């Protein structure tokens, strides 16, 4: 029964991660294209999708929590908890919530870093544009 629970939580966390990747693929792609060149942005998008799966699965499948169904506590003579229907529902719910929570933290960090990078790129573009306009004005005056 434990192996089935482990497999079910793994599959659910992959499904949750796939749904998140599906919904956030275009915004992530647009942000990376704006900040980075096209070739590198595709590599970073793939890496971020991989990171979403890794964080989603590692957050959703909580091995240390599932161990309570197979490992008795030291010095405790109480029987192991049974995997009843109520516990299954609770574990499935925890898997979904924990996967989403881990992915949300990952995406929050990504979007904060992307926002900082966007501001830096925008400032550099403004400075470059200002310098080129000054050069054009100087060139026109000398002609």
SVG drawing of the C-alpha trace seen along z (x, -y; Angstrom):
<svg xmlns="http://www.w3.org/2000/svg" viewBox="-12 -73 43 75">
<polyline fill="none" stroke="black" stroke-width="0.4" points="0.0,0.0 2.9,-2.3 4.5,-1.8 1.1,-2.7 0.9,-5.9 4.4,-6.8 3.7,-6.2 0.4,-8.2 2.0,-11.2 4.8,-11.1 2.3,-11.0 0.2,-13.8 3.2,-16.0 4.3,-15.5 0.8,-16.3 0.7,-19.5 4.1,-20.5 3.0,-19.8 0.0,-22.0 2.1,-24.8 4.6,-24.5 1.7,-24.6 0.3,-27.8 3.6,-29.6 5.5,-28.6 4.5,-31.6 5.1,-34.3 8.4,-32.7 9.4,-32.5 8.4,-36.2 10.3,-37.4 13.5,-35.5 13.3,-36.6 13.1,-40.2 16.0,-40.0 18.3,-37.5 19.1,-36.7 16.9,-34.1 19.4,-31.2 20.2,-31.5 16.6,-32.3 15.4,-28.9 18.1,-27.1 17.1,-29.1 13.4,-28.3 14.2,-24.6 16.2,-24.8 13.4,-26.6 10.9,-24.0 13.2,-21.3 13.5,-23.2 9.7,-23.5 9.5,-19.7 12.3,-19.1 10.8,-21.5 7.3,-20.3 8.2,-16.6 10.5,-17.2 8.0,-19.4 5.0,-17.2 6.5,-13.8 7.5,-14.3 9.5,-11.2 10.2,-12.2 6.4,-12.5 5.6,-9.2 8.2,-7.3 5.7,-7.4 3.7,-4.6 6.6,-2.2 9.0,-3.2 8.0,-3.0 9.3,-5.8 12.2,-4.7 11.0,-3.9 7.4,-4.2 5.4,-1.0 2.4,-2.5 1.4,-0.7 2.1,-2.3 -0.7,-4.5 -3.0,-2.8 -3.5,-4.1 -7.2,-4.6 -9.3,-6.4 -9.2,-9.6 -5.4,-9.5 -5.2,-8.9 -7.3,-12.0 -5.2,-14.0 -1.9,-12.8 -3.2,-13.6 -4.3,-17.1 -0.9,-17.6 0.9,-16.6 -1.1,-19.1 -0.6,-21.9 3.0,-21.3 3.9,-20.9 2.1,-24.2 3.8,-25.9 7.3,-24.8 6.7,-25.9 5.2,-29.2 8.4,-30.0 10.6,-29.1 8.6,-31.3 8.5,-34.1 12.3,-34.1 12.5,-33.8 10.1,-36.8 12.0,-39.0 15.3,-38.3 13.7,-38.8 12.2,-42.1 15.6,-43.3 17.2,-42.2 14.4,-43.9 15.1,-47.2 18.8,-46.9 18.2,-46.1 15.8,-49.0 18.2,-51.4 21.0,-50.3 18.8,-50.7 17.8,-54.2 21.4,-55.2 22.5,-53.7 19.6,-55.5 20.5,-58.8 24.1,-58.5 23.2,-57.7 20.8,-60.7 23.5,-63.0 25.9,-61.6 23.4,-62.1 22.8,-65.7 26.6,-66.4 27.0,-64.8 24.1,-66.9 25.6,-70.2 29.0,-69.5 27.6,-68.8"/>
</svg>
